[in-house]
Amino acid sequence: MQRISYKFSHLIVRPHCKMAAFSTVAQQVKLDILSKTHALDNAAKRKEISRTFISDTVTVPTKEMYEYATLSTLGDDVYFEPSTKALEDHIAQLTGKEAGLFMSSGTASNQIALRTHLLQPPYSVLVDHRAHISKYEAGGAAFHSGAATTALIPANGHHLTLDEVKRNMILGTDTHFAPTEVVALENTLNGTIFPQDEIIAISDYVHSEGKKMHLDGARLWHVAAETETSMKELCDPFDSVSLCFSKGLGAPVGSCLVGSAAFIAKARWFRKLFGGGMRQTGILAASAAYALTYNFPQLPRVHALARRLEAALEEIGVEITSKAETCMIFYDPSSIGVTYDEIADRATDLPEPLILGGSRLVVHIQTTESAVDDFLSVVRQLAEEKKAAGFVKPPPTANGGNGYKDIYVRRAPKTSA
């Protein structure tokens, strides 16, 4: 016994030594993310966001939203989380569907919806070529579901039509092609409203062929606000709908997927498979609930501000390439001899800078009137300088072009979110 005791004596750690060792590890682990200027930094960030036109994803929770969120329940969403379940049930009821599922993002919501609808390859999904599912989800339909996409360019430049869907849906048994199983529409798409009568016509045809309809309704809240149409009516033509809380509504995180009870039960399984099961989501669900109650009513004001911005740009002589149907405007300043870079540079040099992103302007619930006024002042001043320097807008060319767009360096439109 003495030999054994001697042999292992070097493994004995005295209590005070153990505490000292743990204290060292704890010191290495700890982290304080709050700087001494944390409150001031947040105030500055809120100011910056009020002057940012690149997207409505940049909106941040208000103090009141945070305070409400801290009162939420403390369940585990993989098991059961009361606040999250209440949100899911409310969105399902609001949209006229049987069940809902809280997701971390719109991309997850769209991709899990497709994976749930699509059962056995080969198959394809028909979309608008500009759709988020087609362009900005990293090829998720191919990766997650093994699905091809049929991306259509609408002839009217605005939205797909029933005739285009009919002509491009892949039906039948020709083994050369992946048959269309889902038609996925987006509303709004780049801020434009998809006419509901066209959606209904497409839905009736797609369902008559035994296929499914999915809606990326990330900004469907804007459609409801602008057209004064219920969410249920807007969602009725679809088998599944994805709705975002963090874009137009200003919540920090989250989307909700709605559909039949059986569909959502399967989608919940895929959410877990994709690593999307979350734990204490009550604080996120409460933020979404606050956004529904207090931020949705602000959308008509947002739309009015976007239309004021559009009208003033047209008055200056700027070409509007996509009008302010809701919260977005696409514009081309080459009609006044100005480039996007010139506007961005001048806007950055303001005492209170503006943040811009090429041809797209997004107005959101935290955009200020003064930010819009300052942007218009920048464009107006540049237009006057160009005119004083001798710029004259060329007449339209014979083929309908304007003959000068390629002269100026232009930033690519940023429409990913």
N, C-alpha and C positions, 0 to 999 in steps of 0.2 A: 504493500500500500504506500509505503514511503516513496518507492521508486515511481509509482504512477503519479502520486501527488507532485513529485519533483518534475516529472516529465511535462505535465500540463499546467504548471504554475504560471507560465508566461501568458496563458489565456485569461487569467482572472483579471477582471477590470473592477477596480474599486469604485464605489458609488460616486464619489466626487469627481473622479476622472471621467466617468461616463457622462455626467452632467456637463462637464466642460466640453467634451467632444460633441454632444448634441447641441450645445449652445453655439458652437462653431458652425455646424451644419445649418441651424436655424438662421444664423446671421447671413449665411450665403443664400438661403432660400428667400428671405423676405424681400418685399418690393413695395415701394410707395410711388404710385404713378401721379400723385397730386403734387404739382409744383407749387412754389410759393405764390406764383402769379396765376394759379389755376382759374380762379373766378374771372380775372381780367382777360385771360386767354379765351375763355368761353364766350365772354361778351364780344370780344373782337371777332370770334368765329361767327357768331350770330349776325354781326354786322356784315361780314364778308358774304355770308349766305344770302342776305337780303339784297345783295348786289351781284348775284351769280345767276347767269342765264343759260348755263350749259345743260341743266337737267333739273327735274323736280325730285330726284333721288337725294339731293343734297340737303333737303330740309331736315331740321333737327327738333328733338322734343323740347317743348317749353317747360318751364318750371312747374306749371300746373299739370301737364301731362305726367311728369316725373312723380309729382306728389300723389296723383291718382293711382299710378302704377304700383307704388309701394304698398298700397292697401290690398293688393290682389292676394289670392290664395297661394299656398305653398306646396301644391301637389307635384307629382312627378308624371310628366305627360306620357311616358312609355307605359305607365300603369294607369293613373287617372289624375287629371288636373282640373279642378272645378271651373276656374276662370276660363281656361282654354276650351273646355267642353261647352261652356255657356256661349263663347264667341262662335264656335263651330255651329252650334245649334241655331244661333241667331242668323248667321249668314245663310245657312241652309233654308231657313224659313223665309228670309228676305228674298231669296232667289227662286223660291218655289221648288227646291230640290229636297231629297230625303235626308241627306247627311252632308257634313263638311269635314275637312281635314286641314289643320293648321300646318303650314309649311314655312321653312326658313326663307324661301325666295320664290319669285315668280318663275325662274328657270326650273327649279326643282318641281314646282307645281305643274308646269307644262309638260316636262319630261316624264314625270310619274303618271300623269294623265294619259299620255300616249302609250307608255309601257303597259298600262292597265287595259287600255282598249285593244292593243295589238296582241293577238294570241299566238299565231304560228306563221312565220315567214313562208313564202315571200309576200311582202305587202309594201304599200307606199302611203304617204301622207300628202295631200294636196294643200298648198299654201300660196299666199301672195308672196312674190319674190322679195318684198321688203319686210316680211313678217319677222318678228323677234325669233320665233321658232326656227326659221330658215337661216337667218343671218347672224344672230348674236347669242346662240346657245352652244357654241363650240362643236357643232356637228352632233349634238346630243341624240337626235333621233336615230342616226346611224349607229352611234356607239352603244347607247343603252338598249335600243329596241331592234337594231338591225334593219331599220326601215329606210327605204329610199324616199326622197321627196320630189314632188312635182311642183316646181315653183313657177307660178304664172305672173306675167306682166299684164296688168289690167289695161285694156285698150283705152279706157276713158281717163287713165292716169290717176284715178281716185280710189276705186274699189272694184273687186271682182263682181262679175254678173253671173246670173243663172246660166246664160248661154255659154260663157267661158268655162264654167264648172262642168256643164254637160259635155262639152267638146273635149275636155281634158281628163275627166275621170277615166281610169283604166278599169274596165269591166270585162267580163267574159273569161275564157279559159285559154287564151293564147299564152303559151308557156314562155314567150320571149319577154313578157312584161310582168312587173310587180303590181298586182291589182291594188286599186285605191281602197283603203279600209276606213280612213278618217279624213274628213275635210276640216281643216283647222283655220278658222278666221280670227281676225284681230280687230278689236274695237275699244278705244280709238286706235288708229294706225297712223303714226306720226302726227297725232293730234286731230286727225280728221275722223268724222263720224260716218260709220258704215250705215247706209239707209236700212232701216228695219224691214221695210217691205221686201227688199232684195234678199236680206238674210232669211226671211221666212220662206221665200220662193226657193232658195238654195236648199234650205233645211228640208222642205217637203220633198224635193227631188232626191236628195241624198238618202233620206230615210226610206223613200219608196224603193230604193235599190238595196236596202238592208244594210247601209253603212252608217257610220257614226259621225257626229258633229261635236267638235271641241271649240271653245272660245278662249283665246287669250284676252281676257278682259281686265288686264292690269289697270287700265285707266277707264274702265266702264263707268266708274263713278261720275266722270266728266260728262258722259253721254246722258246719264240719268239727270244730272243737274241742268244741262243745256236744253234737253228736249222735254224735260218734266215728265219722263216716262219711268214707271216703276222698274226696279231691278228685276222683278219676276218676269215682267213682259219682255225685257231685254234678254233674259236668260232662257225663256221658254223654248226657243228653237234648238237648244243645245243639249247634248247628253252630259257634257261636263263643262265647267267654267272655272277658270283661274282668276282670282281677284287679288289685287295688290293693296296693302295698307301703307307701304313705305314710299310710294311715289306721290300721287296727287293728294293723299290724305295726311302725309307727314308723320306717320308712325316710324319708329326706328328700324323695325325688322318685321318681315312676315307677309305671307300671302295665304289665301284659303282656297282650296280646291273643293268644289261641290259637285254632287251627282247622286245617283241612286245609292241606297244603302249597301247593296252588294258591290257596286263599283268602288265606293269609299272604303269598304272593308278590305278589298284587294289592294287598293292604293295604299292603305296604311301598312300593309305587308311590304309593298315595294319601297315605301318610305324608309322602313327599317332596314331593308336590304341595301338601299343606297346610302345608308349611314345618316339618314335624316331624322331619326328618332331623337327627341330632345327631352330634357328633364324639367327643371322648374321654369316652365314657360308662362306662368301666370302673369309675370310682370310685362311680358311682351303682349299677351292677350289683352291685358288692361290698357296698354298704350294704344292698341288697335281700337278698343272700345271707345276710348277717349277721342280718338281721331274721327270715328264714325259720328260721334255725338256733336263735337265742337268744330271739327275741321271741314267735314263735308259741307256744312252750310256756307262756307267761305268760297266755294268754287264759282258761283255766279259772279262774285267780285273779281276773281282771277280772270275769268273769261272776258269780262268788261275791260279790264286793264290790258289784256292781250289785244283786244280789238282797237283800243285807243292807240297802242303802240303801232299796230299795223296801219291804221289810218294816217298817223303822223309820218310814218316812213313813206307811204305813197305820196303824201303831200310834198315831201322833200324831193321825190322823183325816183325813189328806190323801187326796183321791181320786186313784187311779192310773188314767189314761186309756189307757195302753199299757204292759203289764207288761215286766219285765226278762227277755226271752227270751235276750238276749245282753248287750250292753254299754249299752243305752239304756233310759231310763225317761221316759215322758211323764206329767206330773202336773198336778193342778188344786188349788191351795191355797184356792180360794174356799170349799171345804167347811169350813174352819176360820176363815173370815172374813178371810183374808189375800190380798194381791195379789202378783203377781210383782215389781212395782216395790218393794214394801215389803221383800221378801226380798232383792232385789238391793242395795237401799240399805243394809240392815243388814249384808249380807255384805261390801260394799265398805268399811264402817267398821271391820271387824275389824283387829286389829294385823297379821295376815297375811291380806290380802283374798282373797276368793273371786271368781272370774269366772264369771258365769252368763249364760244366754241364753234367757230365757222358759221355756216349758213343757217343754223338752227338757233332760234331764241325760244326759251321755255320760261313762261311766267308761272310762278307757284305761290302757295299761300303765304310765303314769307318774303316775296318780292315787294319792294317798296315803290311808291309813286315816285320818289326822288331818284331811285335807280333808273326807272324808265325815262324820266326827264333828262338825266345826265347822259344816258345812252343816245337819246335823240339829239341832244346838244352836240355830242361828238360827231355824229353822222352829218348833222346840218352844217357844222363848221367845216368839215372836210369837203362837203359838196360845194360850199361857197368858195373855198380855196381852189378847188379844181376848176370851177367856173371862171374864177379870176385869172387862172393860169391859161385859159383858152380852151378848156375841154368843152366839146359840143357833142351831145348825144347823137350818134349816127342814126340815119333812117333805117327801118327794117329792111333786111335783104329779101330777095325774091322768094327764097325758100322758107320764109317765115322766121329766120333767125334774125339777130340784131347786129351781127357783124363785128362785135367787139369783145365778146365774152372771153375769147381765148387770149386776148392781149394781156389780161391781168392775172397775176398769181392768185389762185383761190384755194382755200382750205377745203378739204373734203367734208361734207356734212357729217355731223356726229349725231347719230340717231339710235344708238345702241340701248339706251335706257330711258 
